[in-house]
Amino acid sequence: MARGAVDSVCLTARDMNSRSNYRTVWISDVHLGTKDCEAEKLLAFLSRVECQHLYLVGDIIDVWALRRKWYWPRSHNHVVRKIIKQDLRGTKVTFVPGNHDEIFRDYDGTQFGGVTIQNEVIHETADGKRILIVHGDEFDAVVRNAKLITALGDWLYYVLLWVNRVFNWVRRKFGMPYWSLAAYIKGKVKRAVQFVSDFEAAVVKSAQEKEVDAVLCGHIHAAEIREMEGLTYLNTGDWVESCTAIVEHHDGRLELLDLKHLEWEPVPPFREQEDRRRPAASLRR
């Protein structure tokens, strides 16, 4: 594939109830430790995917939220264990910490339980493209320079997600499908739109200086694959609202998967003795 080209740039809703095999899978912004984390959907996805390399692109564990109030249900523990067990299946797992789990950045180059921690990494695709992988908060001027504003914005975001949960609870009572109030508000706020644009431009500029073919990040919870300034910009989205992942096929093609509204069959229970009688719950619309 030529520099700056991408075979697939559209979101796809595919049936993942059968196993899928990819060369590489990227996920980010899971935010384990929060009530809005879609842990069971992520567990269902990971249980149905086989890959050579799994990248965790930051904010997998929300340490900020856990410091405010401890929240760690069994499903979140299952996700961590599922990720660790990937190594036993021959999958190489790389964790690129984000700002919400930045405490792991001190362990750059270290391996824990089959998971390698790297603050920044370059991935080479099957067709020879070089992709710079970073979480992305280093390109967020607010996160870098205004810790108090960042903390306030983070709190307001989780308040908005709480309102979103109540709003969709009411919609379900009337038989209406899920609709993201949080995403709608973010999309309508002009300054938020400008922030995303500035963020993307900063990420792409940094990637150009490193002479790579593409750059992949998370952080802003806005999944996308598109061409910018002669290279490919990829954002993995999140597992709080959008439930998206980016995958590389065995021929090097890149694709963005939109998994939010898929119906899943139940996930088989873990083999460990303590979990044999507690299979993961079914995931429905």
N, C-alpha and C positions, 0 to 999 in steps of 0.2 A: 504494500500500500504506500502511496506517495506521501511525502510530508504534508501534513495539514489536511489529509483526507480521512474520511470515516465512512464505513459501509452502512452503518445503521445509527441513526440519530434520534429515532422516535421512541416514545414510551410504548411498551407492549404489555398487554394483559394476557398472559399465557397460563395454561393449565399446568400447575406444578405438582399435582397429586402423584404423577409418575416421576421417577428419578431423572434428573437432568445432569449432564456432564459438561463441565466447562474447563477451560485451561486455567482461568483466574476469576476470582470473585472479589469485589470490593464492597464493603458496607461501612457506614459511619454513623455517628450521632444516635446511638442506641439509647443512651441515657438510662442504663440500668440503675436502679435506686430511686426511680421516680414512678409515680402512679400512672403517668401518661406513656410510659415505655410499652411498646407492643411486643413484649417478650414472647408470648405464645406464638404469635405470627412469625417472629424471627426464628424461633425454635422449629416450627414447621418447615420454614424455608431451608434452614441448615440441614434438617433431617432428610430433605429430598434433593440435595445438591451434592455432587461430587466435583472436586476441583484439585488441580495440582498446587495452587497457591491461593490462600485466603488472606486478604489485607483488611485489617481493622483500622479505619482511617480516623481515629480520634473520637473522644467523648463517648466511649463505650460504657464506662462507669461514670456516673455523675457524682463525683466526690463533693462538689459544691453542695448539692442537694442533701447528700448523706450527712454532711456536717451540720446542716440546719435541723434535719429530722431523719432518724434512721427508718428506712423503708426497704426491706429486702425479702420479698415473698419467694416461695419455692421456685416459681417459674424463672426468676432472675438467676437463681443458683443453677438451674438446669441449663440456661444459656451459657453460662461460664463453663460448666462442665462439658457441654457439647463442643465448645470452641477448643478446649484443651484436648479433648479426645480426637480432634481432627488429625493431630500428629500421628496417632496410632493407625489412621487410615492412609497414611502416606502424604497427607496434605501439609505443605509448609505454611505456617501461620506467622504473619508479621503484623505487629501492633505499632502504629504511628500515633503516639499520644496527642490529645487535644488540650484545650484550655481547661475543660471540666475534669480531666484526669491528668493534669500536668505534673502531678507528683511522680509519675512514671518516667518523665523525661530525664530524671537524674540517673536512670538505668540504661541510657542509650548504649546499644550494643550487647546488652545482657539477654540471656535466655531464661525464661521461667516456665516450667511445665510444658515445654515444647513450643512456646510462643516467644519469638524474637522481637525485642523492642528496638525500634529505630526511629529517631526523630524526623528523619527525612530519608527517602530511598528512591532510587530510579529503577523502574521495572522495564524489562525488554519484552515486547510482545513476540508472538510466533513469527510475524512477518517483519521483525526488526525495528519496530518503532520504540523509541525511548520515552517513557512516561515518568515525569517527576511526580512523586506522591508526597503531599504534605497535608496536615489537617486544615490549615488556612487561617487560624486565628492570628498568626504573625503578620497577616496583611490587613487586619482589622485595627484601624487606628484607635478606636474607642477602647478595645480590649487592651491594647499596648499601653495607652497613655492615661486612661481614666478608670481606675479600678472601682471607685465608688459608683460612677455612672454605670459601669458594666454590671456591678452587683444589683443595682436598682433595676436595670433593664432585664436582667435575668429573673428577678422576682416578679416583675410585671408580666413577663412572658408566661410564667407558670400560673399566674392568676388568670391570664387569658385562656390558657389550656383548661383550667378548672371550669371556667364559664363555658368553654367549648364542650366539656364532658356533660354538663347539666343540659345544655342546649340540645345535644344529640340524644340524650336520654329522653327528652320530651318528644323529639322527632320519631324515635323508635316506638314510643307509645302510640303514635298515630300512624305507624306503618310506613314511615318515610325513611329513605336511605341516609347514610352518613353524609354530612356536609361540613366541611371545615370552616367554621367561623373565623378561627385564627388565621388561616391562610387567606381568607377573603379580606380581612382587615389589613393584613400585611400588604396584600396586593394593591389595595386602594390608597394606602398612605404614600404620598409622593416622596417623602424623604426616605422611606424604607426602600422604595424602588431605586432611588438614586444611590443609596448605600450598596445595594446588590451590584449595580453597574460599576461603581467605583471599586468594589471588592474584586470583581472579576477582572477588571483592567489591571489591578495591582498584581494579582496572581499570574496573569499572562505575561506581564512585563518581567517578573522575576524568572519565569520559565524560559523566556527568550534569552536572558543573560546566561542561562545554563546550557543553552544550545540543545534542547530536547525537542521532541516532536509533539508532545502533549503534556498537559499538567492535570492532575486529578486531586481534588480536595473535597472537604465536607464543610462543616462549620455553620453555614448560613441556612441550612435546611431547604435548599432550593435545587432539586435534582435537574440536571441538564447535561446534554452533550451538544456542543456546537463549535463551529470554526471561529476563531478570533485571531486576527493579526498573524495569519500564517501558521497557526498551530491549533491543536484541538484542546478545547477546555471541557473538562468533565467534572461534574459535581454529583456525589453519591446520594444527596438528599438526606433522609433520616428515617428512624424507626419509632418516631413519636406520632407523626401525622401521616406522612406520605408512604412509608414502607417501601422504599426503593433500594435497588442495588444495581451496580454496574458489573457487567460480566465480559470476559474475553472468550470468544469461541476458539477452537483449536486452530483455525486458520488466521487468527489475529483480529477478526472483526470484533468491534466493541458495541455493546448494546446496553440500553438502560431499561431495567425491568420495573414496572409499576405493579406492585403486589397488594395494594391496599384493599381492594374490593374482591379479591378472589376468595372462593369458598374452599376450605381445606378439609381433608379427611383427618381423623384423629391421629396424633403422633404416637407411635408405639412407646410404651414406658421404658425407662432406663433399666439396664440389666442389673444395676446395683440392688442389693437386697432391700434397702430401705425404700426403694422407689417402685418395687415390682407391682404393688397394688394401687399405684397412683399414676395412671397414664395422663399425658397432657390433654387438656380440654380441647374439644373441637373448636375450630375457628370458623365463624360464620360472618356473613356480611354485617 
